[in-house]
């Protein structure tokens, strides 16, 4: 598994945690699309238009969708948090 890292992804909205091996040569946006597709299969109540924001659980760094995983500080054992917000969310919704 030289080109993959094991991460732990926590979703506070559904109070669930997932572990996944993710490829380091993909962007954060591609990885989140794949992970959200898998999570929607288990939680049908999640809307399809959710655009998650990804954060490091310990240093609160935000990862942007165009960043390549290998160029971030995401390594084996990194704990991430995905905050699910719909595209129409406003600051009043936060």
N, C-alpha and C positions, 0 to 999 in steps of 0.2 A: 504494500500500500504506500509506495514511495510518493505518489502524486496525489494523495488524498490525506485529509486530516479529519480526526474525530472531534466533532463539536457537540455541545449540549445546548439545545434550543428551548427556551422557556417562553410560553405564551401566557401572560397574566390574564387575558380576557377569558380564556377557557380553563385556566389553572391546570395546565398540562405541560409536561417536559418530554422532549424527544432527543434521542441521540442519533447522529447521522454521520456517515463519512461523506465529505464533500470534496470535489476535485479542486485543486488549487489553481488550475488554469482557466477557470470560469469567472465571470463577474458576479458580484454580490446580487445583482438583479436577477441573473439567470438562476442562481442557486435558490433565491427566495421564491421565484416562480415555481420551480420544481418542488420545493418543500411545501409551499402553500397548496399545491395541487394534491399532494399526498395527504396533507392534514384535512383538506376539505372532504376527502373521501371518508374520513372518520367522523368529521363534525359537519354535517350537512347544514347546520344553522349558520355557518359563516357565509357572509355574502360574497359573491364572485368578484365584486369590484373593490375588495379590500387591497390596500397598498401598504404593506407592513414597513415599518421603519425598524432597522436592525441596530442594536446597541450591544456593546460589551458589558457584561453584567458587573464587572469589577471596576473598570476605569471609566465607564459611561461614554466611551468613544462611540460616535455614530459612524456607521458604515454606509456609504452612498452606493447607489445601484451600479454605477459605472466602474467602481473600483474592482480590480482583479484580486482574488483572494490571496495569492502569493505575495502581493505587494502591501498587504495589511499586516496587522499583528495577530491575525487568527492562526493559531497553531493547535496541535493536538491537545485536547482537554479544555479548549477555550469555551467559556460559558457565555452564551449570547441570549439576548432578550429581543423578541419581536413584538413591537407595539402595533396593534392592528387599528387602523383608522380608515374610514371610507374617504374617497376623494372629495366628498362634499363637506367634510368636517370643517368646522370653523374653530376659532380660538375659544368660543363659548362652550364648545363641546369637550374641551380638554379638561 
